[in-house]
Amino acid sequence: MGETALFLGQLFNGVSVGSILLIAALGLALSFGLMRVINMAHGEFIMIGGYLAFLAHQIIPSGASLWLALPLAFVGTFLLGAVLESTLIRRLYGRPLDTLLATWGLSLILQQAARQIFGPTGVEVTAPAWLSGAINFSGALSGLTIPHVRIFVIVLALLILGGLLLLINKTKLGMLVRAVNQNREVASTLGVNTRLIDMTVFAIGAGLAGLGGAALALISPVTPTVGQSYIVDAFLVVILGGLGSLAGTTIASFVVGLFSAGLQTFTSVSFAKVLLLVVVVAFLQWKPRGIVVVKSRALEEA
């Protein structure tokens, strides 16, 4: 493989990793960035989305299962998120350490439940035939291969981002979410049901994580601990991008993805993560509020 092909291959890998991080982090950007809820069980919503995709594949063992898996993963985790917010998370607002411990315990419960139901080994979701191939280049780019399924995940991540931006900026629900984020007390005084908004935002975040899990199931097996592979990087992306900023989360996702892919060309995966963490910490020392600063009374008081 030539130097140009190697560079383009690593560039594509970086964009691919960035899109996966973006899917994992968008839901967290809502629950953690907007609501200030440290949800350590966010990775388990990714896991549940993957298992729901697997169940959809069992129901319709054909290429059409993908079109059942994606909405099933979103709706299933959306409903679970709504239930958890109304029964557990709501009682812990304003108590970040209690929220962290409670959601960490919840993540362990969900992992063990997955082991009991699906077993400790991973289950696989077979991608449709139209996603099983790859684009192979020749000539100067000989050796460069771009899998169709990776392209699909990148496109899906961008579609999810676009849909979320439309929801936040162009709908009444989005206006209410922005109002509560800017000043909860004033929004409540004006008649906004802040508790309902909190539940809806948390549920949407859970649904997005589940949708991401369904997409990730096409790339790698789903295991009870698959969410743990993404939760730390997802928090890193949200903090680096700036709390409450979807634009910052998007930029940080691809920056982290490209940086990680570039480092892994020269060193091991584990050492690349160490270097990435050092760079992020150094950047936050320079810009503590992240890449994109969102002015919000809620963030100022936090």
C-alpha angles and dihedrals in degrees: 000000000000125000092256092051090047092050093048090046092054090044090054091046089053092051090046093051089045092054091051090050090047092055091047094045103043094074090045090050087062100044097036102024099043103023099032091229114148097215108187089176092065090101090056090059086058088051093049091050089054092050091048088053088052091052090049089053089052091052094047108022095192141078089280090068089082091067089052095042097057099053091037091054092048097045094043095051092039090059092044090050091051091051094048093047093050095044105034118004095049091062092055103051111134092022104091097173092050090048091050093051094043095050091044089055089046090053090054091049092050092047092052091046089053090051091052094048104036102018131245095282124079126266121215132222113208113225117231117266092255089059098044098079133072141217109251119196127207137192114032089359094049111151095029111126127180114191116222092226091058090052089051092053091050092051091045091051091052092047091050090049092049092048092049092049090051090049094050098041106030108035136071090242090055091050090053092047091052091047093052090046092051097046121350096187095052092044090052091048089054091056103265112149096230094181091057090047090051092051092046094048093048091047092049089050090051091047092052090050090051091049089052090050091055090052093046090052087069090060105039139008119278114240132173089256100041091110092060089065091065108028097082094046090045092055089046091053094048093049093044092048094049128265113279095010118119090184090053091047090052094049093045092049093058094038090054092043094051093042092050093047091048094050093047088061089068105026144020124290094248095049090046089057090051092051091046091053091049091051093047092049090049091049092050089052086059097039108019094181095055136242096312118033116212115200109221135149089223092055093045091054093046 
